[in-house]
Amino acid sequence: MKKIIIIDGGPRKTFNTASMLQKIAEGATSVSDQIEVQTVRLYDLQYRGCMSCMACKLKGRASNICKFRDALTPVLDEVAQADGLVLGSPIYFSEVTAQLRALLERLIFPWLSYNDYSLTAPKQMPVILTYTMNANQQQAQMVYQSMAIIENCLERAMGNVEHVDAHNTYQVLNYDRYELAGFPEPMKRQYRDEHWEQDLQRAYDAGRRMAQKIIAS
Ligand SMILES: Cc1cc2nc3c(=O)[nH]c(=O)nc-3n(C[C@H](O)[C@H](O)[C@H](O)COP(=O)(O)O)c2cc1C
């Protein structure tokens, strides 16, 4: 069996990010019964970001897997052995959520050599990044700039990184119940009617492409 780990970095179990990730999973598993998908919901776990313990850089005992032990440890171990990695998050203040950020610190810092600045993941694998956000594609440039360093590290260490994002998402089901005048519902509804099904389809297709790459490798 080949394994794809899907990391859901959002708090809402049925909204935009979870829906996109679900479609990626469906696309991936539609390719072959040799593809297994495991979804990890970060908000169900209690863990910390990098503790700066430097245990991963100890002389003679350097490790490219985080040595700090908490509820994230099994997740990081699974990622190290996986065949594909999907990271999903709503965008909060132009970045991924604090939970996903904390995982990324713990994932990437051990890859980084402070001797020669090389980045070495335990294993290379295809990566999909899924961000969902209020921003339209133009406004999203700020998000991509905020995430550029992390994404560059992922690409250098893991290999191919693909984006499948959803812009201008519905933030609530009923806009009448909330103070959200800055996001007029008719504008949101029109965008959703024109894009949401396509976004889900792109997520499904990205899942299929990832699975096909893994099977072919
Ligand atoms: C705390 C918070 C901060 C947010 N900041 C941004 C932001 O900076 N840019 C943006 O485009 N959307 C922002 N949003 C909107 C969410 O990214 C968007 O609604 C997303 O699709 C929610 O994902 P979910 O439905 O999976 O929870 C923010 C939402 C919250 C709750």
The ligand as an SDF file (V2000), in Angstrom:
LIG
                    3D

 31 33  0  0  0  0  0  0  0  0999 V2000
   -9.2260   34.5400   12.5310 C   0  0  0  0  0  0  0  0  0  0  0  0
   -9.4890   34.6140   11.0520 C   0  0  0  0  0  0  0  0  0  0  0  0
   -8.6210   35.3380   10.2600 C   0  0  0  0  0  0  0  0  0  0  0  0
   -8.8230   35.3720    8.8700 C   0  0  0  0  0  0  0  0  0  0  0  0
   -7.9140   36.0510    8.1030 N   0  0  0  0  0  0  0  0  0  0  0  0
   -8.0580   36.0290    6.7550 C   0  0  0  0  0  0  0  0  0  0  0  0
   -7.0720   36.6510    5.9310 C   0  0  0  0  0  0  0  0  0  0  0  0
   -6.1040   37.2310    6.3800 O   0  0  0  0  0  0  0  0  0  0  0  0
   -7.2430   36.5950    4.5780 N   0  0  0  0  0  0  0  0  0  0  0  0
   -8.3190   35.9440    4.0180 C   0  0  0  0  0  0  0  0  0  0  0  0
   -8.4020   35.9210    2.7930 O   0  0  0  0  0  0  0  0  0  0  0  0
   -9.2560   35.3230    4.7880 N   0  0  0  0  0  0  0  0  0  0  0  0
   -9.1400   35.3410    6.1280 C   0  0  0  0  0  0  0  0  0  0  0  0
  -10.0770   34.7010    6.9110 N   0  0  0  0  0  0  0  0  0  0  0  0
  -11.1830   33.9490    6.2520 C   0  0  0  0  0  0  0  0  0  0  0  0
  -10.9090   32.4580    6.1540 C   0  0  0  0  0  0  0  0  0  0  0  0
   -9.6120   32.2040    5.6830 O   0  0  0  0  0  0  0  0  0  0  0  0
  -11.9010   31.7850    5.1710 C   0  0  0  0  0  0  0  0  0  0  0  0
  -13.2160   32.0510    5.5660 O   0  0  0  0  0  0  0  0  0  0  0  0
  -11.6220   30.2980    5.0850 C   0  0  0  0  0  0  0  0  0  0  0  0
  -12.1970   29.7620    3.9130 O   0  0  0  0  0  0  0  0  0  0  0  0
  -12.1770   29.5640    6.2980 C   0  0  0  0  0  0  0  0  0  0  0  0
  -11.9060   28.1860    6.1730 O   0  0  0  0  0  0  0  0  0  0  0  0
  -12.8850   27.0910    6.8330 P   0  0  0  0  0  0  0  0  0  0  0  0
  -14.2250   27.3040    6.1840 O   0  0  0  0  0  0  0  0  0  0  0  0
  -12.2870   25.7820    6.4730 O   0  0  0  0  0  0  0  0  0  0  0  0
  -12.9080   27.3590    8.2820 O   0  0  0  0  0  0  0  0  0  0  0  0
   -9.9330   34.6930    8.2940 C   0  0  0  0  0  0  0  0  0  0  0  0
  -10.8220   33.9840    9.1350 C   0  0  0  0  0  0  0  0  0  0  0  0
  -10.6250   33.9660   10.4960 C   0  0  0  0  0  0  0  0  0  0  0  0
  -11.6030   33.2110   11.3760 C   0  0  0  0  0  0  0  0  0  0  0  0
  1  2  1  0
  2  3  1  0
  2 30  2  0
  3  4  2  0
  4  5  1  0
  4 28  1  0
  5  6  2  0
  6  7  1  0
  6 13  1  0
  7  8  2  0
  7  9  1  0
  9 10  1  0
 10 11  2  0
 10 12  1  0
 12 13  2  0
 13 14  1  0
 14 15  1  0
 14 28  1  0
 15 16  1  0
 16 17  1  0
 16 18  1  0
 18 19  1  0
 18 20  1  0
 20 21  1  0
 20 22  1  0
 22 23  1  0
 23 24  1  0
 24 25  2  0
 24 26  1  0
 24 27  1  0
 28 29  2  0
 29 30  1  0
 30 31  1  0
M  END
$$$$
